[in-house]
Amino acid sequence: MCCLGRSLTRREATRYAWPMKPMEFRDRWLLVTGASSGLGREMAKILATEHGANLIVVARRQERLDSLKAEIAIASSAQVVTVRADLSRLEDTDRVLEEAAPYPLYGAVLNAGVTRFGPHGDLGWDAFRQMLDTNVTSVVRMTNSLLPSLETTNGGLLLVSSMAGIFPVPYQTAYSATKAFLVHFGCGLFHEYKGRRVSITTYAPSGLVSEMTDGERFTPLRRWLMPTERAARQGVEALNLRKYLYIPGIVNRVGGAFARLLPRQLTTGIVGDQYRNALGRTRGW
């Protein structure tokens, strides 16, 4: 699927075909951010225990990283290096890059992110800056630093965006905007680096059953959430096959393609009504 949401013609498919072989993770080093819970943790486990990858795992909570390392040690012989860092802080982002520099990185999963569900007017400036710095600034900083070294190893980069970055989501407006940046950033870089020895994959799952969506406000929307383990497997596969822009789940892909045929104002309004109703139930509106 291309960024415009239509099927490619045979001529276009040949023109834009990615010439590199699928990635081979065994005994290679990969960096995974946001690895303490949710999608990042599951992807790290799959990469290490099923694909034999060595990992540098990054998150804010050291105890969660330590438990992940212990869990992986039981199931595999993969090496795991933990780095405690808050990626909303530029100095922490740079420290992660410094600590990862001695390792011959073959891949990176830039997954760390924060969200918020509620009226945009309730989002304080400091909370917005933290979201922007985590979801956007740290990703660009790491991408700029990692791509030259990944190119020397014929590696790959996975930018974890969201379907909220493809379709606007009212009541997650700022979050949706940060994820839209990642979609455009990843898709643009894919073409800039076409023909070179590194791949850039943008991964856009729908909402997931995770710590990020564990609050009471998400309860009315939970039936729409995708199991995290399933999304993690498809994310690893997207990285492995060096996909362009990948949306997991046939229902999401078909629904996304259908939604593109409808007026954007209509589809955004429908989503906004669902989220407004969910907020109303938790707030007693």
SERO-4910 file (N, C-alpha, C, O; in steps of 0.05 Angstrom, whole numbers):
BEGIN
 pado doro    nc1    nc2    nc3   cac1   cac2   cac3    cc1    cc2    cc3    oc1    oc2    oc3
  Met    A     17    -24      0      0      0      0     18     25      0     37     26     15
  Cys    A     11     44    -16     27     69    -17     13     89      1     -9     85     12
  Cys    A     27    112      5     16    133     23    -11    143     14    -26    154     30
  Leu    A    -17    141    -12    -42    151    -22    -65    131    -18    -88    137    -24
  Gly    A    -58    107     -8    -79     88     -2    -91     73    -26   -113     62    -24
  Arg    A    -77     73    -49    -87     58    -72    -67     36    -79    -44     37    -71
  Ser    A    -76     17    -94    -59     -5   -103    -40      5   -126    -49     22   -142
  Leu    A    -16     -4   -126      3      4   -146     -2    -12   -172    -10    -35   -171
  Thr    A      3      1   -195      2    -13   -220     27    -30   -222     46    -26   -206
  Arg    A     28    -49   -241     51    -66   -243     76    -50   -250     98    -56   -240
  Arg    A     73    -29   -267     96    -12   -274    106      3   -249    130      4   -245
  Glu    A     88     13   -233     96     27   -208    108      8   -188    128     15   -175
  Ala    A     97    -16   -186    108    -35   -167    137    -42   -174    153    -45   -157
  Thr    A    143    -44   -200    170    -50   -209    188    -26   -203    211    -30   -194
  Arg    A    178     -2   -208    194     22   -203    201     25   -174    223     33   -167
  Tyr    A    181     20   -156    185     25   -128    192      0   -112    194      2    -88
  Ala    A    197    -22   -125    204    -47   -111    229    -43    -95    248    -30   -104
  Trp    A    230    -54    -71    253    -51    -53    272    -74    -60    264    -97    -57
  Pro    A    296    -68    -68    314    -89    -79    328   -105    -57    340   -126    -63
  Met    A    327    -97    -32    342   -110    -11    328   -136     -2    304   -139     -4
  Lys    A    344   -155      7    333   -180     18    321   -174     45    327   -155     58
  Pro    A    303   -193     54    292   -190     81    314   -189    101    336   -200     97
  Met    A    309   -177    124    329   -175    145    332   -202    159    313   -218    159
  Glu    A    356   -207    169    362   -231    184    372   -222    211    394   -212    214
  Phe    A    355   -226    232    361   -215    258    380   -231    276    391   -220    295
  Arg    A    383   -257    270    398   -274    289    426   -264    293    441   -258    274
  Asp    A    433   -261    318    460   -253    327    467   -224    319    490   -216    320
  Arg    A    447   -209    310    451   -180    303    441   -163    327    424   -172    343
  Trp    A    451   -139    328    443   -120    349    421   -102    339    423    -89    318
  Leu    A    400    -99    355    378    -81    349    372    -64    374    374    -73    397
  Leu    A    364    -39    369    356    -20    389    326    -19    390    313    -16    369
  Val    A    314    -21    414    285    -18    417    279      2    438    287     -2    461
  Thr    A    265     23    431    257     43    451    228     38    460    213     25    447
  Gly    A    222     49    484    195     44    495    191     15    501    169      4    496
  Ala    A    212      2    511    212    -28    514    202    -38    541    202    -62    545
  Ser    A    193    -20    558    185    -29    585    157    -41    586    151    -55    605
  Ser    A    141    -35    566    113    -45    567    101    -44    538    114    -34    520
  Gly    A     78    -56    536     63    -54    511     77    -64    486     91    -85    487
  Leu    A     73    -50    464     84    -59    439    114    -62    439    124    -81    428
  Gly    A    128    -43    451    157    -45    451    167    -69    465    186    -83    456
  Arg    A    156    -75    488    164    -99    504    159   -125    488    176   -142    487
  Glu    A    135   -127    476    128   -151    460    146   -154    436    154   -176    430
  Met    A    152   -132    422    170   -134    399    198   -142    408    210   -159    394
  Ala    A    207   -132    430    234   -139    440    234   -169    446    254   -183    439
  Lys    A    214   -179    459    213   -208    466    213   -225    441    227   -246    440
  Ile    A    197   -217    421    196   -233    396    223   -233    382    232   -253    372
  Leu    A    235   -209    380    261   -207    366    282   -224    379    298   -237    366
  Ala    A    282   -225    406    303   -240    420    297   -269    422    315   -286    415
  Thr    A    273   -277    430    267   -305    435    261   -321    410    266   -345    409
  Glu    A    250   -308    390    242   -323    365    261   -318    342    263   -335    324
  His    A    275   -295    342    293   -289    320    322   -288    328    340   -284    311
  Gly    A    328   -291    354    356   -293    363    371   -267    361    395   -267    359
  Ala    A    357   -244    363    370   -218    361    381   -210    389    369   -216    409
  Asn    A    404   -196    388    414   -183    412    402   -155    414    398   -142    393
  Leu    A    396   -146    438    380   -122    441    393   -101    459    406   -108    479
  Ile    A    389    -76    452    393    -53    470    365    -42    474    353    -31    456
  Val    A    355    -45    499    327    -38    505    327    -12    522    343    -10    540
  Val    A    309      6    515    309     33    527    281     39    538    261     33    524
  Ala    A    280     50    561    255     59    573    261     75    598    284     77    607
  Arg    A    240     87    610    244    104    634    246     87    659    258     96    679
  Arg    A    234     63    660    233     48    685    253     25    685    249      5    670
  Gln    A    274     28    701    295      8    701    285    -20    710    293    -40    700
  Glu    A    267    -20    730    257    -46    740    242    -61    718    243    -86    717
  Arg    A    228    -47    701    214    -60    678    234    -71    658    231    -93    648
  Leu    A    255    -56    653    276    -66    635    290    -90    647    297   -109    632
  Asp    A    295    -90    673    309   -112    685    291   -137    684    301   -159    679
  Ser    A    265   -134    687    247   -157    686    245   -168    657    244   -192    653
  Leu    A    246   -150    637    247   -158    609    272   -174    603    271   -195    590
  Lys    A    295   -164    613    320   -178    608    320   -205    621    329   -225    608
  Ala    A    309   -208    645    307   -234    658    289   -253    643    295   -277    641
  Glu    A    266   -242    633    247   -259    619    260   -270    593    256   -293    586
  Ile    A    275   -253    579    288   -261    554    310   -282    560    313   -301    545
  Ala    A    324   -278    582    346   -296    590    336   -325    594    350   -344    589
  Ile    A    311   -327    604    299   -354    609    293   -368    583    296   -392    581
  Ala    A    285   -352    563    276   -364    537    296   -365    515    291   -378    495
  Ser    A    319   -352    518    338   -351    496    366   -344    507    370   -338    531
  Ser    A    386   -346    489    413   -338    496    420   -311    486    444   -303    485
  Ala    A    400   -295    478    405   -269    467    417   -250    488    411   -252    512
  Gln    A    435   -233    479    446   -213    497    427   -189    499    416   -181    479
  Val    A    424   -178    523    407   -155    527    421   -134    543    431   -139    565
  Val    A    423   -110    533    434    -87    547    411    -68    553    396    -61    535
  Thr    A    409    -59    578    387    -41    586    398    -12    588    420     -8    598
  Val    A    382      7    580    389     35    583    365     50    593    344     52    579
  Arg    A    367     61    617    345     76    628    347    105    618    368    118    621
  Ala    A    326    114    605    326    141    594    298    152    590    279    136    585
  Asp    A    295    178    593    270    192    587    274    207    561    288    227    560
  Leu    A    262    196    540    267    207    513    253    234    508    255    245    486
  Ser    A    239    244    528    229    272    525    251    292    532    248    316    528
  Arg    A    274    281    541    297    298    548    319    293    527    328    271    523
  Leu    A    327    315    514    347    312    493    373    300    503    386    285    488
  Glu    A    381    308    527    406    297    538    404    266    542    424    252    538
  Asp    A    381    256    549    377    227    552    378    214    524    389    192    521
  Thr    A    365    226    505    366    215    478    394    213    467    402    192    456
  Asp    A    410    234    471    438    233    462    454    213    478    472    200    467
  Arg    A    448    209    503    462    189    519    456    161    509    474    144    508
  Val    A    431    156    501    425    130    490    441    124    465    452    103    461
  Leu    A    443    145    448    459    142    424    488    137    430    501    121    416
  Glu    A    499    150    450    526    146    458    531    117    469    551    105    462
  Glu    A    512    107    485    515     81    496    511     59    475    522     37    478
  Ala    A    496     65    454    492     46    433    514     46    412    517     27    397
  Ala    A    530     67    411    550     71    390    570     48    389    578     41    366
  Pro    A    579     36    411    599     14    409    588    -12    396    604    -29    388
  Tyr    A    562    -14    393    550    -38    382    545    -35    352    536    -14    344
  Pro    A    550    -56    337    544    -55    308    515    -58    302    505    -79    295
  Leu    A    500    -36    305    471    -38    303    462    -46    274    472    -35    254
  Tyr    A    444    -65    273    433    -74    248    405    -64    244    395    -62    221
  Gly    A    392    -57    266    364    -47    264    357    -31    288    370    -32    309
  Ala    A    335    -15    286    325      1    308    295      2    305    284      7    284
  Val    A    281     -1    328    253      1    330    248     26    348    251     25    372
  Leu    A    240     48    335    235     73    350    205     74    357    189     83    342
  Asn    A    200     64    381    172     59    389    163     77    412    139     79    416
  Ala    A    181     89    426    173    104    450    153    126    443    156    140    423
  Gly    A    133    129    459    112    149    454     94    152    477     91    134    494
  Val    A     81    175    479     61    181    499     36    191    486     37    204    465
  Thr    A     13    187    499    -12    196    488    -28    209    510    -21    209    533
  Arg    A    -51    220    502    -70    231    521    -97    232    508   -100    239    485
  Phe    A   -117    224    523   -145    222    514   -161    243    529   -165    240    553
  Gly    A   -171    263    515   -187    284    528   -188    309    511   -173    310    490
  Pro    A   -203    328    518   -205    353    503   -177    366    501   -162    367    520
  His    A   -171    377    477   -145    389    474   -141    413    493   -118    418    501
  Gly    A   -162    427    499   -159    450    517   -150    443    545   -141    460    560
  Asp    A   -153    417    552   -144    408    578   -115    400    579   -103    394    600
  Leu    A   -102    399    555    -74    391    553    -56    415    560    -55    434    545
  Gly    A    -42    413    582    -24    434    590      0    436    572      7    417    558
  Trp    A     13    460    572     36    464    554     59    445    560     71    435    541
  Asp    A     65    441    585     87    423    592     81    395    583     99    381    574
  Ala    A     56    386    586     49    359    577     51    357    547     60    336    536
  Phe    A     43    378    533     46    378    504     75    376    495     82    361    477
  Arg    A     92    392    508    120    392    501    133    364    506    149    355    491
  Gln    A    125    352    528    135    325    534    126    305    512    142    289    503
  Met    A    101    307    503     91    290    481    106    296    456    115    277    442
  Leu    A    110    321    449    124    328    424    153    319    425    163    308    405
  Asp    A    166    323    447    194    315    449    198    285    448    217    275    437
  Thr    A    179    270    461    181    241    460    174    229    433    188    213    422
  Asn    A    151    238    423    140    226    398    153    235    373    154    220    353
  Val    A    164    259    373    175    270    348    205    276    350    221    265    335
  Thr    A    212    294    369    240    303    370    260    280    375    280    279    361
  Ser    A    254    262    393    272    240    398    275    222    374    296    211    369
  Val    A    253    218    360    253    201    336    270    213    314    286    199    302
  Val    A    267    239    309    283    252    288    313    252    297    330    246    280
  Arg    A    318    258    322    346    258    332    359    231    328    381    229    318
  Met    A    345    210    336    356    183    333    358    174    304    378    162    296
  Thr    A    338    180    288    339    173    260    363    186    246    378    173    232
  Asn    A    367    212    251    390    226    239    416    213    247    434    211    230
  Ser    A    418    204    272    443    193    281    447    164    272    469    156    266
  Leu    A    425    149    271    428    120    266    430    112    236    443     93    230
  Leu    A    417    127    219    416    119    191    444    115    178    447     95    164
  Pro    A    464    132    183    490    127    170    502    100    179    513     86    163
  Ser    A    500     93    205    511     68    214    495     44    205    506     23    199
  Leu    A    468     47    204    451     25    195    456     19    165    454     -3    156
  Glu    A    464     40    151    470     36    122    495     19    119    497      4     99
  Thr    A    514     21    137    538      5    135    533    -25    141    549    -42    133
  Thr    A    511    -31    155    505    -59    162    482    -70    145    473    -92    151
  Asn    A    473    -55    125    450    -64    108    426    -67    125    410    -86    121
  Gly    A    422    -49    145    402    -53    165    375    -40    158    369    -33    135
  Gly    A    359    -37    179    332    -26    175    323    -11    200    331    -17    222
  Leu    A    305      8    195    294     25    216    264     23    215    251     24    194
  Leu    A    251     19    239    222     18    241    213     42    258    220     44    281
  Leu    A    197     59    245    185     82    259    156     74    267    140     69    249
  Val    A    151     73    292    124     65    301    106     89    303    108    106    321
  Ser    A     88     91    283     68    113    283     42    101    293     41     86    312
  Ser    A     20    107    279     -6     98    288    -26    104    265    -21    122    248
  Met    A    -48     90    265    -70     98    247    -80    126    253    -92    139    236
  Ala    A    -76    135    278    -83    162    286    -65    182    271    -72    206    271
  Gly    A    -44    173    259    -27    191    243    -36    192    214    -27    208    199
  Ile    A    -54    174    207    -64    173    179    -91    187    178    -98    201    159
  Phe    A   -108    182    199   -134    195    201   -134    212    227   -128    201    248
  Pro    A   -142    237    226   -144    253    250   -162    241    271   -183    230    264
  Val    A   -154    243    296   -170    232    318   -176    254    338   -159    261    354
  Pro    A   -200    266    337   -208    285    357   -206    274    385   -210    250    389
  Tyr    A   -199    291    404   -196    283    432   -170    268    437   -163    260    460
  Gln    A   -155    263    415   -127    255    417   -112    272    396    -94    263    382
  Thr    A   -120    297    394   -112    314    372    -82    318    370    -70    315    349
  Ala    A    -70    325    392    -41    330    392    -26    305    386     -7    304    371
  Tyr    A    -34    283    400    -21    257    395    -24    249    365     -4    241    353
  Ser    A    -48    252    355    -53    245    326    -34    262    308    -24    251    288
  Ala    A    -30    287    315    -13    304    298     16    295    300     30    296    279
  Thr    A     25    287    323     53    277    325     57    252    309     78    248    296
  Lys    A     37    234    309     39    210    294     37    215    263     49    200    248
  Ala    A     22    236    256     21    243    227     48    252    218     57    246    196
  Phe    A     63    267    235     90    274    228    107    250    222    122    249    202
  Leu    A    105    229    238    121    205    234    114    191    208    131    180    194
  Val    A     88    191    200     80    179    175     94    193    152    106    180    134
  His    A     92    219    151    104    235    130    135    233    131    148    231    110
  Phe    A    146    234    154    175    232    158    185    205    148    204    204    132
  Gly    A    172    183    156    181    157    148    177    152    118    195    141    105
  Cys    A    154    159    108    149    155     79    168    171     62    177    162     41
  Gly    A    173    196     70    191    213     55    219    202     55    232    201     34
  Leu    A    229    193     78    256    182     80    258    156     64    279    151     52
  Phe    A    237    140     63    238    115     47    246    122     19    264    108      7
  His    A    234    142      7    241    149    -20    268    163    -23    282    159    -43
  Glu    A    275    179     -3    302    191     -4    324    170     -4    345    174    -16
  Tyr    A    319    148     11    340    128     14    336    104     -5    350     84     -3
  Lys    A    317    106    -23    312     85    -42    337     79    -59    349     98    -70
  Gly    A    344     54    -60    368     47    -75    393     46    -58    414     37    -67
  Arg    A    391     55    -33    414     53    -15    410     29      3    390     15      2
  Arg    A    431     22     19    431     -3     33    420     -1     62    432    -10     81
  Val    A    397     12     64    382     14     89    353     17     83    346     30     63
  Ser    A    336      6    100    307      9     95    294     25    118    303     23    141
  Ile    A    274     40    111    258     55    130    229     47    128    217     51    107
  Thr    A    219     34    149    192     24    149    175     41    169    183     45    192
  Thr    A    152     49    161    133     63    179    111     44    186     97     33    168
  Tyr    A    107     40    212     87     21    221     64     36    235     69     53    252
  Ala    A     40     31    227     17     46    236     -5     28    246    -25     24    233
  Pro    A     -2     17    271    -24      1    282    -47     18    291    -44     42    295
  Ser    A    -70      5    295    -92     19    308    -88     20    338    -66     13    347
  Gly    A   -108     28    353   -105     28    382    -99      0    392   -110    -20    382
  Leu    A    -83     -2    413    -74    -28    424    -83    -31    453    -86    -11    467
  Val    A    -87    -56    461    -91    -62    489    -64    -59    503    -47    -77    500
  Ser    A    -59    -38    517    -33    -33    529    -36    -14    552    -58     -5    559
  Glu    A    -13     -8    565    -13     10    588    -22     38    580    -35     52    596
  Met    A    -17     46    555    -25     72    545    -55     75    544    -66     97    546
  Thr    A    -69     52    540    -98     53    537   -112     39    560   -134     29    557
  Asp    A   -100     39    583   -110     24    606   -128     41    624   -140     31    642
  Gly    A   -130     67    618   -146     84    636   -176     81    632   -185     69    613
  Glu    A   -191     92    651   -220     89    651   -232    102    626   -252     93    615
  Arg    A   -219    123    616   -230    137    593   -231    119    568   -248    123    550
  Phe    A   -213    100    566   -212     83    542   -231     59    544   -234     44    525
  Thr    A   -243     55    567   -260     32    571   -282     29    549   -285      7    539
  Pro    A   -297     50    542   -317     47    522   -306     41    494   -320     31    477
  Leu    A   -280     46    490   -268     42    464   -252     16    462   -241     10    441
  Arg    A   -251      1    484   -233    -22    486   -239    -43    466   -222    -58    457
  Arg    A   -265    -46    458   -272    -67    438   -259    -62    411   -257    -80    395
  Trp    A   -249    -37    406   -236    -31    381   -206    -35    382   -192    -32    362
  Leu    A   -196    -42    405   -167    -43    408   -156    -70    399   -169    -91    403
  Met    A   -132    -70    388   -119    -94    377   -102   -107    399    -88    -92    413
  Pro    A   -101   -133    401    -83   -146    421    -54   -139    415    -45   -139    392
  Thr    A    -40   -132    436    -13   -121    432      6   -142    420     23   -136    403
  Glu    A      4   -167    429     22   -188    419     19   -192    388     38   -196    374
  Arg    A     -6   -191    379    -11   -193    350      1   -170    335     13   -174    314
  Ala    A     -3   -146    345      9   -122    332     39   -124    332     52   -115    313
  Ala    A     51   -134    354     80   -136    356     91   -155    335    111   -149    322
  Arg    A     78   -178    331     87   -197    310     86   -184    282    105   -188    267
  Gln    A     65   -170    277     63   -157    250     83   -135    247     93   -129    225
  Gly    A     90   -121    269    110   -101    268    137   -112    262    152   -101    246
  Val    A    144   -134    275    170   -148    270    171   -157    241    191   -155    228
  Glu    A    148   -168    231    147   -177    203    151   -154    184    164   -157    164
  Ala    A    138   -131    190    141   -108    172    170    -99    171    180    -92    150
  Leu    A    184    -99    194    212    -92    194    228   -112    179    246   -105    162
  Asn    A    223   -138    184    238   -160    171    235   -158    140    255   -162    126
  Leu    A    211   -152    130    206   -152    101    211   -124     89    206   -120     65
  Arg    A    220   -106    106    227    -78     97    203    -65     83    206    -53     61
  Lys    A    180    -67     96    156    -54     85    159    -24     84    177    -12     96
  Tyr    A    141    -12     69    140     17     66    123     30     88    134     39    108
  Leu    A     97     30     84     78     39    104     60     15    110     46      6     92
  Tyr    A     60      5    134     46    -20    140     25    -16    162     32     -6    183
  Ile    A      0    -23    155    -22    -23    175    -29    -52    181    -36    -66    163
  Pro    A    -27    -60    206    -33    -88    212    -63    -94    214    -78    -76    222
  Gly    A    -70   -118    207    -98   -126    209   -114   -121    184   -115    -98    175
  Ile    A   -126   -141    172   -141   -139    148   -164   -120    151   -171   -105    133
  Val    A   -177   -120    174   -200   -102    179   -191    -73    179   -204    -56    167
  Asn    A   -168    -68    191   -158    -41    191   -150    -32    163   -156     -9    156
  Arg    A   -138    -49    148   -129    -42    121   -153    -37    103   -154    -17     88
  Val    A   -173    -55    104   -197    -51     88   -212    -26     97   -221    -10     80
  Gly    A   -215    -23    123   -229      0    134   -215     26    127   -228     46    121
  Gly    A   -189     25    128   -174     49    121   -177     57     92   -180     80     85
  Ala    A   -176     36     75   -179     42     46   -207     53     40   -210     71     24
  Phe    A   -228     41     53   -255     51     49   -258     79     59   -271     96     47
  Ala    A   -246     85     83   -249    112     94   -237    133     76   -246    156     77
  Arg    A   -217    126     61   -204    145     43   -223    154     20   -219    175      8
  Leu    A   -243    137     15   -262    144     -6   -284    164      4   -298    176    -13
  Leu    A   -286    167     30   -306    185     41   -294    212     47   -270    214     51
  Pro    A   -311    233     49   -300    259     56   -287    258     83   -297    247    102
  Arg    A   -263    271     85   -247    271    110   -263    282    133   -261    273    156
  Gln    A   -279    303    128   -294    316    150   -314    296    161   -319    296    185
  Leu    A   -326    279    144   -346    260    153   -333    238    170   -342    233    192
  Thr    A   -311    226    161   -298    205    176   -287    215    203   -289    201    223
  Thr    A   -275    239    202   -264    250    227   -287    256    246   -284    252    271
  Gly    A   -309    265    236   -332    271    253   -343    246    267   -351    246    290
  Ile    A   -344    224    252   -353    198    263   -335    189    286   -345    182    307
  Val    A   -309    191    281   -290    183    302   -293    202    326   -292    193    349
  Gly    A   -296    228    320   -299    247    342   -323    242    359   -322    245    383
  Asp    A   -345    234    346   -370    227    361   -365    203    380   -375    203    402
  Gln    A   -351    183    370   -346    159    386   -329    167    410   -335    158    433
  Tyr    A   -308    183    406   -291    191    428   -305    209    447   -302    208    472
  Arg    A   -322    227    437   -337    245    454   -357    229    472   -360    235    495
  Asn    A   -369    209    460   -388    192    476   -373    177    497   -382    174    520
  Ala    A   -349    167    490   -333    153    510   -325    171    533   -326    163    557
  Leu    A   -317    195    527   -310    215    547   -335    222    564   -333    224    589
  Gly    A   -358    224    551   -382    231    566   -390    210    586   -400    217    608
  Arg    A   -385    185    580   -392    164    599   -375    165    624   -384    161    646
  Thr    A   -349    172    620   -331    172    643   -333    199    658   -326    200    682
  Arg    A   -343    220    645   -345    246    658   -373    252    667   -378    272    680
  Gly    A   -392    234    660   -420    239    667   -433    261    651   -451    275    661
  Trp    A   -424    264    626   -436    285    609   -465    276    601   -479    290    586
***
